[in-house]
Amino acid sequence: MEPLESEISLFPLHLVLFPTMVLPLRIFEERYKLMLRACLEADRQFGVVLIKEGEEVGTPAIPYTVGTLARIHQVTPVEDGQFHLLVMGERRFHLLEVTEQYPYLKGRVQFVHEEIGEPQPTSEEIGAVRQALEKYLRSLLGLRGGWTREVPSPTDPVGLSFYLGAVLGGEATERQRILEAPTARERLALLTPLLQRENEHVQAVLKERVTPKGESLN
């Protein structure tokens, strides 16, 4: 089956959106208000792409060529004619060409058919990643004074790789490299050491908080 192509509106940002990731946005520029109205009248979707060169405000930025289709789930008008959006990433695309630059970017894109990769991750490998992710999320919640009985996460490699990418932080260019990885196996290979690094950092912070401070003697 040939990959699906389409022309979509593009929103260049200094961040990376992964499929399944929820993202709040603030719309204040007139060009993106126009884009928002057009999207709401059509399919409530637009593409989010990381800026390679340029800024979010002002002249059109040059984006990376792999981005994520976002679906609008909530629109809230606020003061001064601005809008708060809540969107969720749906699927990746390759930007084949920019078709319009004004008033906002549009591009012809090809949507990605997601592959697990070979050799496919074993159930033991997936289980180990999910266990480390659960430990990380529980620790983060603990730092904020919370607790939860269950920490659900996807069991399929594709879904797990995107969920992990959405949860973990990091520099935008590092996250873009993960988004561009062709298969779930390659994404998990990039994400697993990052998860270990973040786990070690959070555990160190927790240990510092619970370790009693000794009294100083003069």
C-alpha distance (Angstrom), angle and dihedral (degrees) to the residues before:
residue distance angle dihedral
M1 . . .
E2 3.80 . .
P3 3.82 115.7 .
L4 3.80 111.8 -102.2
E5 3.80 117.5 -107.5
S6 3.79 126.7 -160.0
E7 3.80 142.9 158.7
I8 3.80 112.8 -114.8
S9 3.80 139.9 170.8
L10 3.80 113.7 -100.9
F11 3.81 129.4 -143.5
P12 3.84 110.9 -164.7
L13 3.81 112.4 -154.6
H14 3.81 139.7 166.9
L15 3.80 90.4 -112.3
V16 3.79 140.6 66.9
L17 3.79 123.1 -118.1
F18 3.82 118.6 -154.8
P19 3.81 125.4 -160.3
T20 3.87 110.0 -89.3
M21 3.84 90.2 21.3
V22 3.81 117.8 129.2
L23 3.80 114.4 -139.6
P24 3.83 130.4 -174.2
L25 3.81 114.5 -148.5
R26 3.79 136.1 -174.9
I27 3.80 117.5 -144.2
F28 3.81 114.5 -158.6
E29 3.82 108.0 137.4
E30 3.80 115.5 93.0
R31 3.81 92.7 -129.2
Y32 3.80 91.7 57.3
K33 3.79 91.6 45.0
L34 3.80 85.3 58.0
M35 3.79 89.5 48.7
L36 3.79 91.2 49.0
R37 3.80 92.9 51.6
A38 3.81 90.9 48.7
C39 3.81 91.6 49.1
L40 3.81 93.1 48.5
E41 3.80 90.3 51.0
A42 3.82 90.9 50.3
D43 3.82 126.8 29.4
R44 3.85 102.4 -35.5
Q45 3.80 90.5 -117.7
F46 3.80 137.3 118.1
G47 3.80 136.6 160.6
V48 3.80 123.5 -102.1
V49 3.81 114.2 -151.8
L50 3.79 131.0 177.5
I51 3.81 114.2 -115.2
K52 3.80 112.3 -113.5
E53 3.80 95.9 179.9
G54 3.80 129.3 7.3
E55 3.80 136.5 22.4
E56 3.79 137.2 -69.3
V57 3.80 91.6 -118.3
G58 3.80 124.9 54.0
T59 3.79 127.5 8.7
P60 3.83 119.1 26.9
A61 3.81 113.1 -77.4
I62 3.79 126.3 -136.7
P63 3.82 108.5 -116.2
Y64 3.79 134.0 -156.4
T65 3.78 112.3 -103.0
V66 3.82 98.7 -119.8
G67 3.79 117.0 68.8
T68 3.79 142.6 146.7
L69 3.77 130.8 -106.1
A70 3.81 110.5 -122.7
R71 3.81 126.2 -155.9
I72 3.80 119.6 -151.1
H73 3.82 110.9 -125.1
Q74 3.79 101.3 167.6
V75 3.82 136.5 18.9
T76 3.81 121.5 -169.7
P77 3.83 121.0 -177.9
V78 3.81 112.7 -141.7
E79 3.81 137.1 178.2
D80 3.80 123.0 -47.2
G81 3.79 92.4 22.9
Q82 3.80 94.1 -68.2
F83 3.80 125.4 140.4
H84 3.77 133.7 -144.6
L85 3.79 113.7 -148.1
L86 3.76 133.1 -167.1
V87 3.79 111.8 -157.8
M88 3.79 135.7 172.1
G89 3.79 127.5 -147.8
E90 3.80 113.2 -117.5
R91 3.80 113.5 173.8
R92 3.77 141.5 -14.1
F93 3.78 126.1 -106.2
H94 3.79 140.4 -173.9
L95 3.79 114.1 -128.1
L96 3.80 104.6 -132.1
E97 3.80 97.5 -179.8
V98 3.78 141.8 -18.6
T99 3.80 106.3 -113.0
E100 3.82 99.6 -178.4
Q101 3.81 134.3 18.4
Y102 3.81 102.1 -179.7
P103 2.94 136.1 97.4
Y104 3.85 83.2 -2.2
L105 3.79 136.3 -18.3
K106 3.77 121.8 -79.6
G107 3.76 125.6 177.2
R108 3.76 145.0 -177.2
V109 3.79 107.5 -116.6
Q110 3.78 138.5 -176.4
F111 3.78 115.8 -144.4
V112 3.79 117.3 -131.2
H113 3.80 122.9 -116.6
E114 3.80 100.9 -141.5
E115 3.81 118.6 -127.3
I116 3.80 128.9 -166.4
G117 3.79 94.1 -146.7
E118 3.80 133.6 -136.8
P119 2.89 131.3 -46.4
Q120 3.77 89.8 28.4
P121 3.82 114.6 -130.1
T122 3.80 111.8 -97.8
S123 3.80 122.7 -122.9
E124 3.81 87.6 -108.9
E125 3.82 91.6 55.2
I126 3.79 91.9 47.6
G127 3.81 90.1 47.1
A128 3.80 92.0 52.1
V129 3.82 92.2 51.2
R130 3.81 91.9 47.8
Q131 3.80 91.1 48.6
A132 3.81 91.8 51.3
L133 3.80 90.0 46.4
E134 3.81 91.3 50.7
K135 3.82 90.3 51.2
Y136 3.80 90.5 49.8
L137 3.82 95.1 48.9
R138 3.82 92.9 45.2
S139 3.81 89.8 50.7
L140 3.80 92.1 49.2
L141 3.79 89.9 50.8
G142 3.79 89.7 47.7
L143 3.80 90.6 55.0
R144 3.80 87.5 58.1
G145 3.78 93.0 48.4
G146 3.80 96.0 -103.3
W147 3.78 138.1 120.0
T148 3.80 136.4 -164.6
R149 3.78 134.2 -170.1
E150 3.81 96.5 -146.4
V151 3.79 132.4 33.7
P152 3.81 105.7 -171.1
S153 3.79 121.4 -160.8
P154 3.83 134.7 168.7
T155 3.80 117.6 -81.5
D156 3.81 97.2 -156.9
P157 3.83 117.0 85.3
V158 3.82 96.0 -125.4
G159 3.79 94.8 49.0
L160 3.81 92.5 42.3
S161 3.81 92.8 51.2
F162 3.79 92.5 52.2
Y163 3.81 93.3 43.3
L164 3.79 90.7 50.7
G165 3.79 90.7 48.3
A166 3.80 90.0 51.8
V167 3.82 93.4 48.8
L168 3.80 99.8 46.3
G169 3.79 122.4 74.6
G170 3.78 127.6 -145.4
E171 3.77 140.7 127.4
A172 3.79 116.1 -40.3
T173 3.81 93.5 -119.8
E174 3.81 90.4 51.5
R175 3.81 90.5 50.3
Q176 3.81 90.2 47.4
R177 3.80 90.1 54.8
I178 3.80 88.5 53.7
L179 3.82 91.9 47.8
E180 3.80 89.9 51.7
A181 3.83 94.4 52.0
P182 3.83 105.0 119.3
T183 3.82 98.4 -137.9
A184 3.79 140.4 32.2
R185 3.82 90.3 -116.8
E186 3.81 91.4 56.6
R187 3.82 92.1 46.5
L188 3.80 91.7 50.3
A189 3.80 89.9 48.6
L190 3.81 89.2 55.7
L191 3.81 94.9 41.7
T192 3.81 100.9 45.8
P193 3.83 96.2 71.0
L194 3.82 89.5 44.6
L195 3.80 89.5 53.2
Q196 3.80 90.2 49.9
R197 3.82 90.6 49.8
E198 3.80 92.5 49.9
N199 3.80 91.5 46.1
E200 3.80 91.3 53.0
H201 3.80 90.9 48.9
V202 3.81 94.2 49.8
Q203 3.81 92.2 45.7
A204 3.80 89.9 52.1
V205 3.81 91.0 51.8
L206 3.81 91.3 48.5
K207 3.80 91.5 49.0
E208 3.78 91.2 50.6
R209 3.81 90.8 52.0
V210 3.78 95.7 51.0
T211 3.81 98.8 39.3
P212 3.82 108.7 100.5
K213 3.75 114.6 -119.6
G214 3.78 111.5 -124.2
E215 3.79 120.2 -129.9
S216 3.74 115.0 -106.3
L217 3.79 116.5 -123.9
N218 3.76 121.1 -144.6
